[in-house]
Structure formats: structure tokens, C-alpha cells
Amino acid sequence: MSLHSRDSSQRLSSHQTDAKHTKPFSTIGCFTEEEPTVREWLRSLSPTRQGVVGYFREIFVFTQWLPRYNLSWLLGDSIAGLTVGFVVIPQAMAYALLARLSPEYGLYTSFVGAALYWLFGTSKDIVIGTTAVGSLLVGGVITSIQHENPGVYTNEEIAKTTSAIAGIILLAISLLRLGWIIEFIPYIPISAFVTAASITIMSTQFPVLMGIPEINTRQAPYLVIIDALKGLPNTRVDAAIGLTSMVLLYAIRYFCTRMETSYPAKKKTWAIISSMRLTFVMLLYTFISYLVNRNHTTKEQSPFRIVGTISRGFKHAGTPKMDKNLILLILPELPAMLIILVIEHIAIAKSFGRIFGYTVLPSQEMLAQGASNLLGPFLGGYVCTGSFGASAVLSKAGVRTPLAGLFSAVFLILALYALTAVFFFIPMAALAGLIIHAVANLPTPPKTLYKYWRLSPFELIIWVTGVVVAIFVSLEVSIYVTIVVSLVWLLVRQARTAGSFLGQVHAYHAANNGHDQHYHHPSSIPSTPTLGKTADETSRSLYLPLTRGKDATNPSILVEPPYPGVFIFRFTEGLSYINQAQHTALLISHVRASTRRGSDDVNKDPQSSSSKNSNKDKLWSEPVLSPETLAARSHLPPLRSIVLDCSAIDQLDITAIQGLVDARNALDKHACAGLDGLPEPGCVEWHFAGLTSRWARKALYVAGFGKPKKQASTEGQLQSDPESNPNTGGRPSQISDNTEQENLGSGREGISAGLSCSVPEYCLIGEARLDLEGEKGVNHMAAIESVDRPLFHVDLTEAVEAAVRHARVMDAKDKRTWSHGPLAHGACESEGGCGMSGAVPSRSSQNSLAS
């Protein structure tokens, strides 16, 4: 038995000479791979007691931090919660108008989110409540249903039922811990949607800001913009309030930003003052409106539009209307809403988590969202999600824990019971100005778009498509179009990205000491490095694409095939049913063009009986090569080994495996011809590098891969495996069942018992803690790879070395067969070696490492 370790021969010899710590290689620790089973998979899915306890601890996440709550946290949370309360009130009232509801519904929604989030949330900085985009989507659902069924349901019923259904779906996803499904939604569609939504919101609020009457704000945004521009001559006094409120908001923000720069020590104070500008402007214009309308009893008497009467307390509390027909009308509108609400919330939470260094659990955040959306309608709320503006205020105010939301909820209750009389005088134009100011910074800036272009030009095209569709059609169609195009683009990349053939490069380390640069280089680099060793002790082998100029490496670097007849193929996008046809077609065509056929050797004489028999068995589509063509192709090497770099592969489906089987059969027919000219399967070895999935390895083994069809005997001759599957003459073959197991013991039992076993010609070994011959807990040498599947390798270097060894043995065998006839064992050794490009390792040299 011969053993080969890439670490170094010096380390291996040190183990051999130290009899106290090394056992003979005849008792080397054996390892055979355990195949995964369905029972094992089902057992991994079954819950454990520890897992159940952890599941409930994750659901009620507050139990992990609430026992450690202290006065310092209480002070920070109370200040931050009350600060956010001042900001949330005007925002919630304004956003409720986007949902085609009265302002108090926004307060109900924000109250429920603030009161419940601390029970389930994993972010201290996020605020659940009304948002501009979410409210716009709810308004779109109400508009759509009212258009199809006018007067059947009220706006409040539609909004509350929509929220309840969304909450049920989010709860189900979160409790099943399926939060990872949001990863299927790429960032670009969301970015395009937010930009288009902000443009839509501004276009719908502009007529309100200017007091332009009779504008249908529920049509496509471009039509709203056109109608608003046509209606500018009908502007009313509302424009004075709306425009001046926006100017004041921007002036306060600019002033506070300058003060933050001028006085860095008080940056936090100025940031909080800036965040309070919405409340200040709303109070100012509410006071002005009160002075104008204090003697008016109805809002129709006001010279400009005002909010009017708002119900005190939770007057709209009640169960949502779960009518079957209403639910059926809502469901088609729900997917886009859920996608946006979840993505918006998770994105905000994760952004703050990255800033402050804590972990956000998507499933848990969806649980908090689901609970808020399900319970909110019972108090009068509608759909809610994380609010970026309010969350930014909360973070800047020094929040310490998620409990800060309770203080905001208390302030909202106070507003609902004590300030409803004040809300009567709020000007609608001021609310419109507040909304436009809040969403004006949501569109993606040109600088970011240029970054998109540099990162991925095609995704910028998707972004532009989404914005255009949203403006000229609708937001819902936009989100669907961009997501579908993104997924199609993903599938096209996976299906049409070609694999690459690799070659070998010997790399050297260049040392730069600051004055001059030098590198270690051997005096002469052999054209074919010694097997198992690099060209120089300071170099290492790299594998780069043979086609230069298509990757990021220097195109002038010389890349050579590892050995004549050995091909290395890398799957760049994995291997599955969508790309196996392209990969296998490229593999077969390139190998056929780069090697001579096996029948070209036996059919040198076209009039020979073997040549006639071979031509008779050819398919009609196979060309018959002329003697001139055969002579021109005579310099090509025969096919010896295929090395597949599977580092990008995790799972293999049946179609992919069938593609590999068909490729193996096609190349066997191309390369393997016996003395009778008929195909002789098994002369081409298929090596798999970097494949770590046990299920994928099992599938390949069942299909006949992983173990050579023919192996070298002790006499140097090649013997046929009785289980070899003969070539089917090009017809599609079924995957063979190759599940036989040798009596090598299971993987764990073999190692623990230190069993000696039959191993391949070469075996990668390493130190392991084994129990051998009565000794326990002693370091011994053990096989790293499964000895019963020698064609599965841990890395690409090991796979290439094994493939080259096989190629050299096959070259030597061919030379004996065709040039000199069968040679007795040892003839090559006595003649100093034989083969095309390297000597066959002699039996004595192969055993030089054995103890």
C-alpha cells in the first residue's frame, strides 16, 4: 500500500522513525463514508427539548433582557419615547389621509405598534407605526375595492380587514420561522418601488398643498401631475399655508444641520431639535388656524381646508369585518403590500443593527409586525410597519431598549383623549406640506444610481423599468415586474453562465522590503513538475482558466494543461437541471476536439477487420475520418481523466446527474477502444474536487461515480470491474444503481476501532486521535478521505494529482500494448520508466513510504 501526504515527506518520515508515536501503516486508521439516509434527515428535523425551550425564548424575546432592566435604561427610554411621541402624532395623522381615512386612524395604528413591539422585537431603535408607503398601499386597496363594489364596504372596514389578514399571514410565517423567504426579494425592486412611491405620494399631495380642487389623485401618477399643472390657475389660499410650511421645515433642518457642524459637542441636541421640526411647524399652523377659525363651528366655514372633528378616545374600536367576499377582494392586492411592508421593516431594523452592533432576527421582526397588524384593527388601526423617520428620531434621542415604545404609546393615549379638540384646527395644506417634506428624501439620488451602474448595469435597467412602470401604470404592477425580471435574470445567469476549463500555474511569492523587489525562482523549472511536488519549494500550484483575458488575472500569465489528456472543468454557477445541458455540451465538445479518439489507435489500417467492424457500428451522424485527418490528429493526446471542480455545488438533482452519466458514456465511447475496436468503458476516470455535500456524493456514487471502473493490479495490468456498465451506443441511459458496499465498516466505527482495510493506491492521511491495539487517546495517522470512494477529493490539487497519476499509468499501458506488446511486470522499471510524458511509478518507489 502506498501513501501520499501533501504536507511534506519530511513530516511523514518523522512519524515513521518515531516508533513510540507511530503505528505501522498496516494499522492505519480507516475511514469509509457514511451515506445519509431519509431517517437521519427526518431525525434532524424532529424537535428536541432544548430546541422547544429555545423556540419559546426566542418568541418572547423580552424575557432575555427585561430582568436586567435598570434606572439608567429607564431614563434613556422615557426621554426617547416621549420625543418620538411628539414626532409620531403629526406624521400618523398625515399618513392616515394617504390611506383615505380620517387622521385619528393613524393615531390608533401608531399606538398599537408602540405598545406591542417591545414584547417581540429584536431592535431597540425601530418604531412600528404608520408609513407613507404603507398608507399609500392601503389607500390603493380601498380605491380598487370601492371602484369594483361602490358603497358595499366602508373605507374603515376595508382597511381593518386588510390589516387583520396581513397580520395572520405574517404571524404564520414568523411562527414557522420562515423569515428567510424575504431573501428571495432583491434590493433593486424595493429601491425602485420606494422611489416611485415617493414620487406618487408627492404628486397626490401637491394638489392638496396648493388647494387645487377636483383632482383625481387615484389615477396614474403621470396623469395626476398633468392635471395638477393644468389646475394651477385654480390655486386657493391653502397654497400660502402649504408652501410656507415647507419653507419653514427646510429652513429649520438647514439651520440645525449647520449648528451640528459648528458645535460638534452639542450635535445630539441639535439633531433632536431638528427631528422636532414637524411638531413645531404643525403646532404653529394649528395656532394660526385657531385664530382664523375660533368662531367657526364647522370645517366648511374655514377659508382653507382643515381636518375638522376627530373622535375622542378609541371610538372606532371593534372587530374587523371578516366577510368572505371582502377577503376575496383583498387577497389579490395583498402580495405586493406584504412584500413592501416586510422588506421595509427588516431593512430599517438591520441597518440600525449594523450601526450599533446587535443582531436582528427577521422571523422575530415579522412576529412583531404580525401581532401589531392582527391586534391593531380591534382598536381601529390599519396596516403598520417600521417607520424610518420615527426610528431615526428614536435612535438619536438615546433609546436604550425596545421598552421605549411604551412611553410613546402613553403619549399617544394622552393625545387621543386630551388633544382632539386641538386637532380640529389643523390645516390640510400643512399636513400635505409635512408629507411632501417627509418623503422628499426617499427617492434614490443620482450618486447612488451611478453606483448601481458601476456595480451591475443590468440591475440599473431593472430599477429604471420599475420606476417607469410605477409612474405610468401602478405601484403594484411595478413591484411585480421588477421582482419577476430580477428572478428571471438570476435564472438566466445560472442557466447560461458557461463553465471554464482550467490549467496549472506555478506561482511564486515576491518579497517587497521597501527598497527593492525580489522573488524566489528555481534555476530551471521543469516543464512537467514532479508528481506531488511543486516546481520549487517556494511555489504553489494555482488553477486558472485556459482561455486568458476572461477573468481578473493577468492575461499574459502562461497557463498550461496539467498533463496531456487530463482536463479540469469548473462549474461557475453550480450544476442543476437548468444548466446541465450547457455544461455537459461544452465539456464533451471541448474534450472531443482536444483529444484523439480511442479507435484512431486501433484503426490505423482502414482495411483491417477491426476498422471495418468499428465503422459498421458507428452512428450515421458520426463522420468517418480519412487517413489524412487521422494523421493530422495523431499529435493529440488520448483522453485519460476528467477533473470536475465542484466547490460551487451543494446539491444535485436527477437531471444534473443524468447529464453527467450521459457525458461519461459519450466520452467513454470517444476515448475507450479495445483491441477489437469496440468501446471499452472505464478507461476515463472522473474525479470530483471540493464536493462536501453528503447527499450529492451519495447521488453520484449511486450513478456509478466515485470509484474507478478499472484499477491497476499488482502486476501492473488493468482489470475490468465486473460491475462496469457497457456503453449503450449513444442512446440515453438510465442512472445505474451502484450501491454495493465493501466490507470496510462504517465511517465512525472504522476510525474508533482503528481497523486496517483495503485502501486505494494513494491515500491522503493526517493525524487523528484513535483507539488502536489497546491504546486510547493516542495520535495516529488516519485516512482523511473515504477509502472506498477514492475519486472524491477534498480539494482541486489532490484531484489533479490523482488524475495525473492515472494518466501516466494509462500512457505506460498503451505504450506497452501498441508499441512493444504486453510487458512482464517490472519491464518498465528495468528500462528506466515508460510512458508519454512521465514514468510509471515503480512498485519499489511506490512502497518507499510504507513502514
Order of alpha helices (4+ residues) and beta strands (2+ residues): alpha-alpha-alpha-alpha-alpha-beta-alpha-alpha-alpha-alpha-alpha-alpha-alpha-alpha-alpha-alpha-beta-alpha-alpha-alpha-alpha-alpha-alpha-alpha-beta-beta-beta-beta-beta-alpha-alpha-alpha-alpha-beta-alpha-beta-alpha-beta-beta-alpha-beta-beta-beta-alpha-alpha-alpha
